[in-house]
Amino acid sequence: MRLSDILSKPPQNDYTQVDGFVQNKQGKVGQKVDLSVGQVMLNYYCEHCEDLRTFHSQGNLSCIFIDKYLISIDCVLTCNCGANVPIWFLVESENDITSQAPKIRILRKNERLSEKVRINSLKYGEIALLLDKAELAYRNGLGAGAIVYLRKIFEIVLIETAQSKGIPIHNSKGKRLDFKTMLNNVEEQCHVIPFEFSKNGYKLFGELSDVVHGEYDENLGLAKFEPLHRLVIGILDNVKNSGELQNAKKALGWPENEEDTI
């Protein structure tokens, strides 16, 4: 396996052995070395191409030694249309990184996105912006911040669904209903929460809210981000699919079925 293969995948906690790429180098602090390790390739949504595209690095990569166990790598990934993403990796080695077969992992990975490049497609509308922020926070090691964005997305989906169906979100005094009451009211008339965890909608909100109330540290937030992110995506897909199915039924002239409505 080559270094570029590791850089082209999501960061993993485990070390992976790769072919030597800085063999026989002194590894002094600040030493810069050109690398012949193949192309780095990562997928992003390109606004110009209006599609998920594979962005790839151009030419040789280069690294700067921090010591013989840590290097910094900068590169620019480019779409065929010319859109680009500057990206930085901090790569750690379990053994001497100048050895013939070092074991490495990505310790940090930072991307700088632009208006032309996104992580998520626009199929979720403006919520895709919040999804991007959540994933970027996660990739930058900000577990608490990432989960706050997921909580915000859940709130927005519930409120927008309630408003679209004429379900009240305020009490008689004009005060916003608490989340649990609002969720119950929405679920009585339609189903935002997927069947697979339909009884755990408020439990999900509680998990997401713990970080806001200081119950999470960054490491726990990072550990729980991926499963929480998947459940939130499940809600988004459930709402989106239901809307598309309702539109298809209307196009066919089928009668409205309240039980199927979201």
N, C-alpha and C positions, 0 to 999 in steps of 0.2 A: 504494500500500500504506500502511496506517495503522500507527501504533505498536502498537496492540493486536494486530495480526496477527503482529508480530515476537515480542511477549511470549507469544503463544499457541502458539509453536513451540519445539522444543528449541534451545538456544543454538548459534549457528554462528560459525565463525572469520571468515567473510567479512562485510564491511559491506554493508548493504542500504539502498537509498534509500527513504525514507518521506515522506509528506506532512508539511509543517511543523506542529509541535504546540506550540512555544513561541516563535513568531515575535515579533520586536520586544520581547522581554524583555531585561532588562539582564544576567541571568545572573550576578548577584553570589553570592558564597559564602553558602549558607544561605537563599537566596531560595526561597520556596515558591510553587508555581504549580498551580492546578487544571487538569486536562487533559480535554478532550472528544475522546476518541480511540476510543470504542467499548468493548465488553466484552473483557476477557481471559478466555479459556476454555481450561481444561486438564483432562485426564482423570485421575481417580483411582478407586481401588476404595473404594466406600462400604460400611462394615460394616452400617449400618442398612438400606440398600437391597439389600445382598448382590449387588451388580453394579458393573460399571465405569460410572461416571457422568461427565458433563461438569459440572465446577464452574465457575462464572462470577462475575465481579466485579459489585459493585453500585454504581450511580451513577458519578460521575466519578472518575477516578484523580487523584492529585496527585504532584508530584515536588519534590525539593529539589535545587537546583543545588550542585554541588561546584565546578565552573567551567563554561566554555562548551563543554567537550568531555566532561563527565561529569555524570550526574544519578543520583539515588537515587529509586526508586519503591517505595512500600509499598502493598499492597492485600490484601484478604481475598476468597478465592474460596469460593463457597457452593454446596452441593448443594441441590436442591429440598426435601430432607427437613430441612435446617437444619444439617447437618454443614459444617464450614468448614476452610479451610487458609490461615493467614497466609503471605504470600509476599513476598519482597523481591528487587528487581532492581537491579543496577548497570549502567547503560546508557552505553556509550561512543560518541562520534561521531567520525568521521574528519575532518569539517570542523566549522565553527561550528554547534552544535546549535540555535541560534536562527534559522538560515537557513530559506529557503523550502522546501528539499528536502534535509534532512540525510541523511547516510549513517551508519547506526548498527548496533551489534551488542550483544548481551547479554554483558557482561564477567563478571558473577557472577549467580547465581540461588540463593537459599536458601529452602527450604520448611520449615515446622514442622508435621509430621504428628502426629496424635493416635491414640488407640486406635480411633477411629471411621473413620479415613481411612488408606489404604495406597496404595503405588504398585502393588504386585502383588496379584492375586487370591489366594485361598487354595487354588488348585488344586494347589499344590505342598506343601500342609500347612505345618508350622512352618518349613520352609526359606524360605518367602516372607518371613519376618522378616529373614533374612540377605540375601536378594535386595534388600529395601528398603534395608538398611544399606549394601550395596554401591553401589546407585544413588545414594543420598543422598551418600555419600562422593565419588563421581565428580562429581556436580553441584556439590559444594562445592569442587572442585579438589583433592581428596585422592586422587590416582591410586594411590599405594602402598596406602593403607588400603582402597580399593575392591577391589583385586586380592587382598588378604589374605582378604577375605570370600568371594570366588569360590573361592579355594583351599580354604577351610574347607568350603564347600558340596560341592565335589568329594570331599573326604575323607569327609564324612558320608554321601553317597550310596553310595560304595563300601563303607564299613563296614556300613551298614544292609542293603545288598544281600547282602553276604557272610553276615551274621548270619541273614537271612531264609532263606537257602539252606543253612545249616549248614556254610558254608565257613570253616575256621579263620582267625582273624586274629592268632593268637599262635603262637609256636613251642613246642617241648616244654618250654622253661624258663619259659614264661609271659610272654615278652617279645613286645611287639607287632611283627609282621612289618613290614619296610620296605614302603613304598608300592608299589614296582615289583613285588615278589613277590606282595603281596596283589592287585594289579591283574591280574597274569598268572593267578593262581589263580581269580579271579572270571571272567575272560574265557574260561577253559578250559571252564567249565560253563554260562555264560550271557553275554549281551552287554550290558554297560552302555554302552559307547562306540558311538555310531551308526556305521553302515556307512561313511558318507562320510569319516570320519577314524578308522576302526577301528585302523589301524596307528600312530596318533599319540596314543594316550591318555596314555602316559607323557611324551611331548613336551609335551603340554598342561600336565601337572602340573609339568614342569620350567619352563615359561614362567611359571606362576603362582608357583612357589617362588622364582624369581630375586629377586622383590621382597622376600621374607622374608630373604634372605641379602644384601641391600643392593646387588643388581645393577641396580636400577631407580632413577631419580630420579622426582620427581612428574610431570614433563612426559611422560616415556616411559610411565609408568603410565597417564596420561590418554589418550595416543595409542593404547595397546594395549587399553584397557578394552573398547571396544565389540565387537571381534572375539572377545576372550576370553570376554566375557559371553555372546555368541551361542553359542559352543561349549559352555559350561556349561549354558545353557538347552537345547541340543540333547540333552545327557545326561539332564537332568531329564525332557524330553518322551519320550525313548526308554524310560526306565524306567517312566514313568507309562503310556504307550501299551501297552507290553508287558504290564503288570499288568492293564490293562482288557481286552485281547484274551484273556488267559488266563482271566479271569473269564467272558467271553462264551462261550468254548469249553466251560468247565465247565457253564455254564447250559444249553448245548445237548447236553451229555452226550458230547462228542467226546473221544476218547482223548488222553491227555497225550503230547506230542511233546517229547522232551528237547531237540532242536535249537532249538525255538522258545522254550524257557524262559529267563527272566531272573531 
